[in-house]
């Protein structure tokens, strides 16, 4: 026998049990997206490298999976060039396409390419895998799904508000307890400006973003390393750690933001966003002035969701970016979006037992196969059950009962139906509940009405 | 502005309208698969080339998309080797992975890799894209979805029977008229054997498969070209074109198959399969002795579905293969499966107007945004509608009415809700039906009960 086949490192097969759980997550996210008018699109797995390169920084470029050109990919490359080119030069000559790295850049490309067919504001969602040639490690894969919703072409904070509602509804339906953290990039800009380091906002947000993980001393040290003046650091840090309600902290900042138009705009945006929330919604939301999410394309709202069930980092995040499609030459179209982390949500739900039982998602009844006329009777019952939408299997072979029961058991099928000559002559069936072993004798119409 | 971005040739973006139609097809197929106990799996887009190569013939190997190894892919390759190696040798040195070409080989790989976790018979379905570096042309893409259901580890013809039921149910739900054609590879073997050319069965089926497209003369000519003796051709052709009911034709063949064990087995398998069908089922099924489907791995039943709505070739096909996992060293595990052609089904449904209206799949109501307290009132109504599962949008900006209506129109939203100060003071709303322009004044609870 040849060596056992395997899959590339960092990739995964998903078994039926895993898939049923994953469908539960994806279907929930999908239903909530559509409930709020977000519409699906899909883009190809492969994009031209010209679309992808330079959009994710040097590190991102390195992590792109490149597709070898089909056919004679060396044609037109002389021996001299072949020998003198390094891997990185040569890859540019022999690969034109790469696998998508995220869903945001393909979305921006889609919007620009189809601008004349799209009605703006354009609310789209997209649930597709992405690929990154990262070093695989626990919880980090080379192929994983992203679940993104973005609206492009509207500046209104109603969009941010509804994204908060979407996040709440998705996690309510999934049964996860969460805290939604909000901030606004303009407030961070305001803080940097009044600390006299408005031009260093990128360096500062990158470090602030680590506050949660590495703690205050380490962030202060990093800011010093980056030559942020001591006085500025001393102004910034206490502001990030202000106490009090959102309202109180925004009032405090408003006073000291007199010299920063950006800062004042950030406060007014944040107030508008909070003004849409009723008490129930705002009770699950927190203003976190240290929230930065590292991504420099955020220009307004910043959103991050923490699981309260488990320590696992963020399970959803997003924000507003004023110029996403600008990378493809379509300027000034503002967008705001969120992305759910399906793998982390999966882990939290599995560990806290939040998935629905397989009896809800998988086969409900297995009909034992005795062959002959018992089989014909069983097949007719299968037909009736399926016509009512009850997921039903007929065991395909007239195997030993024990084997058929053990199949039901390992497939998590909750009920097994037995119909031998006794049952047939009475127009009945015997139904065995696998959990507990309870056995019922039912008329066929009693059986069918059980599932109404 | 830079050049308008584009996607690789042979790939497609799917717009929201297209996606809603595609979801309708995929969701229907998925529900029917699970109704019969088929369970989802997913495998990675990338497989090791050692898994893929040699499984699809030389042509298939050429059509695989290969992924350039990450990092310094040239390391360990000397200049001499680099210059002397052609494209095809070099690709073996610089690529270890490829994109999957179909779902069958990854499924076989999955079964062998996970054999100890799987309960047999294993009924799995898989709906994922595949990639082929084919020359793009009308209706042929480099990325397309396959929708496969296979059961592995059971020889019973109950599986074939239920696959026929699944096909019927999928197309009944989608509203397509179809004819299901059935044959059995063993019958073809029997025909070849009694014609004295049992060792040429592969050559013969390849040509027979074209009977539908190229006609009888052309097939006869091709068989002659392949040196099938004239006498054999004269025996084979009339048998393929026997007339009469399935029963009559099987009886005829049975008489002349006395010397062919395979032929007789094929007849008994076909009879067993027909014996499970009631009159309604068998009325949509036809025995087609010329059906071969070219694929040489079929060993038993062969299935093909034709649309009766449109001339478009096969929209679903499949069959039994006795040794699929044998390519990965797991011998003697029989399987049978079908695959739905989503792109062709899409084309038939679009041309014959079979897709459900967008009002069923997309946003149902758009709430006009007037800003201020009207907006607050509208948002509260949106909350109530969404709580009842009604897909609702609030237009995010307080734009001109005309713009908001034109948004509803181009998004196919059937109803627009207007609530100004008049409506608010009466606790009412005005609902405008976009088709026909009918306008209703409703109390809020009247509005909500409309959708029960």
Interface residues (C-beta under 8 A of the other chain):
Chain A: X1 X2 X4 X5 X6 X7 X8 X11 X12 X13 X14 X15 X16 X19 X20 X22 X23 X34 X35 X36 X37 X39 X40 X41 X42 X43 X44 X45 X46 X47 X48 X50 X51 X62 X63 X65 X66 X67 X68 X70 X71 X72 X73 X74 X75 X79 X82 X83 X86 X87 X90 X91 X94 X95 X96 X97 X99 X109 X110 X112 X113 X114 X117 X119 X121 X123 X124 X129 X131 X133 X142 X143 X151 X154 X155 X156 X158 X159 X162 X169 X276 X328 X329 X330 X362 X363 X366 X369 X375 X379 X386 X389 X391 X392 X393 X394 X396 X397 X407 X410 X411
Chain B: X1 X2 X4 X5 X6 X7 X8 X11 X12 X13 X14 X15 X16 X19 X20 X22 X23 X34 X35 X36 X37 X39 X40 X41 X42 X43 X44 X45 X46 X47 X48 X50 X51 X62 X63 X65 X66 X67 X68 X70 X71 X72 X73 X74 X75 X79 X82 X83 X86 X87 X90 X91 X94 X95 X96 X97 X99 X109 X110 X112 X113 X114 X117 X119 X121 X123 X124 X129 X131 X133 X142 X143 X151 X154 X155 X156 X158 X159 X162 X169 X276 X328 X329 X330 X362 X363 X366 X369 X375 X379 X386 X389 X391 X392 X393 X394 X396 X397 X407 X410 X411
